């Protein structure tokens, strides 16, 4: 696994946890907090960067040309 893939996954996890904590402290409503976190995750996980990360985790070939897959 590439370092930049690890950083991308950690960014998703850390920002999701941060959003959960901040929104819960701000709204004091669990349902609103879950709705915000779900919307954020739906947005962040469908970004092209994360799609490439997950396809590499599945073992698909990386044809971006940016890295050499040796």
GILINTA-V818895 format. One record per helix or strand of 3 or more residues. SS is the DSSP state (H for helix, E for strand). FROM is the first residue (numbers start at 1). TO is the last residue. If there is no record, write none. Layout:
ss;from;to
SS;FROM;TO
SS;FROM;TO
This chain:
ss;from;to
H;3;27
H;30;45
H;48;58
